[in-house]
Amino acid sequence: MIIEQNINRKRHYREDKLSETPFRSVTKSVSWRILGTLDTIIISWFITGEASVAFSIGSIELGTKMILYFFHERVWNTIKWGKK
């Protein structure tokens, strides 16, 4: 049973590795977060009128959203729905 689970896990990783590597997911996360954080900073600045508050919100959001996006991508990579 344990050996079979290991084989299935290795097979699943190989299939996932062919569709998208973890490094690619990290790279996408970083590029998306740069754009998303700039958007958050601009919106926060517009609402608060305070650049320091806007940059504080943006810096906190940068880390949390990048982590969430990475795991979101990895989970979606395991879902076969919509893939050929």
VMD Tcl script that draws the C-alpha trace (Angstrom):
set ca {
  {0.00 0.00 0.00}
  {2.74 2.50 0.96}
  {4.84 1.53 -2.07}
  {1.83 2.01 -4.35}
  {1.17 5.46 -2.85}
  {4.82 6.42 -3.43}
  {4.63 5.29 -7.06}
  {1.40 7.24 -7.59}
  {2.91 10.32 -5.93}
  {6.01 10.14 -8.17}
  {3.87 9.65 -11.28}
  {1.67 12.59 -10.30}
  {4.73 14.81 -9.74}
  {6.15 13.87 -13.14}
  {2.84 14.75 -14.84}
  {2.61 18.04 -12.95}
  {6.26 18.80 -13.69}
  {5.52 18.53 -17.41}
  {2.70 21.05 -17.23}
  {4.36 23.62 -14.95}
  {7.37 23.58 -12.67}
  {7.35 25.07 -9.17}
  {9.99 27.60 -10.33}
  {7.63 28.80 -13.08}
  {4.86 29.19 -10.49}
  {7.18 31.25 -8.28}
  {8.21 33.46 -11.22}
  {4.58 34.04 -12.17}
  {3.76 34.82 -8.54}
  {6.47 37.47 -8.31}
  {5.59 39.19 -11.60}
  {1.89 39.21 -10.79}
  {2.49 40.54 -7.28}
  {4.58 43.45 -8.53}
  {1.68 44.52 -10.73}
  {-0.92 43.77 -8.06}
  {1.00 45.58 -5.33}
  {1.39 48.69 -7.46}
  {-2.37 48.62 -7.97}
  {-2.97 48.26 -4.22}
  {-0.60 51.13 -3.42}
  {-2.28 53.44 -5.94}
  {-5.78 52.58 -4.69}
  {-4.70 52.93 -1.04}
  {-3.06 56.29 -1.76}
  {-6.18 57.49 -3.55}
  {-8.45 56.44 -0.64}
  {-6.25 57.56 2.27}
  {-4.36 60.45 0.70}
  {-1.29 59.21 2.61}
  {1.64 57.74 0.69}
  {3.15 56.19 3.81}
  {-0.09 54.36 4.63}
  {-0.43 53.25 1.01}
  {3.10 51.82 0.96}
  {2.52 50.10 4.32}
  {-0.62 48.42 3.02}
  {1.18 47.49 -0.21}
  {4.17 45.96 1.57}
  {2.02 43.74 3.79}
  {-0.15 42.72 0.87}
  {2.90 41.89 -1.26}
  {4.02 39.00 0.93}
  {0.65 37.53 1.80}
  {-0.73 37.56 -1.72}
  {2.42 36.06 -3.22}
  {2.23 33.10 -0.85}
  {-1.49 32.64 -1.47}
  {-1.02 32.81 -5.25}
  {1.78 30.23 -5.24}
  {-0.34 27.68 -3.40}
  {-3.40 28.56 -5.50}
  {-1.39 27.82 -8.67}
  {0.00 24.55 -7.31}
  {-3.48 23.32 -6.36}
  {-4.93 24.28 -9.73}
  {-2.07 22.47 -11.45}
  {-3.30 19.23 -9.86}
  {-6.86 19.66 -11.18}
  {-7.37 17.96 -14.53}
  {-10.57 19.88 -15.40}
  {-10.09 22.09 -18.44}
  {-6.70 20.61 -19.42}
  {-6.02 18.66 -22.59}
}
mol new
graphics top color blue
foreach p $ca { graphics top sphere $p radius 0.5 }
foreach p [lrange $ca 0 end-1] q [lrange $ca 1 end] { graphics top cylinder $p $q radius 0.2 }
display resetview
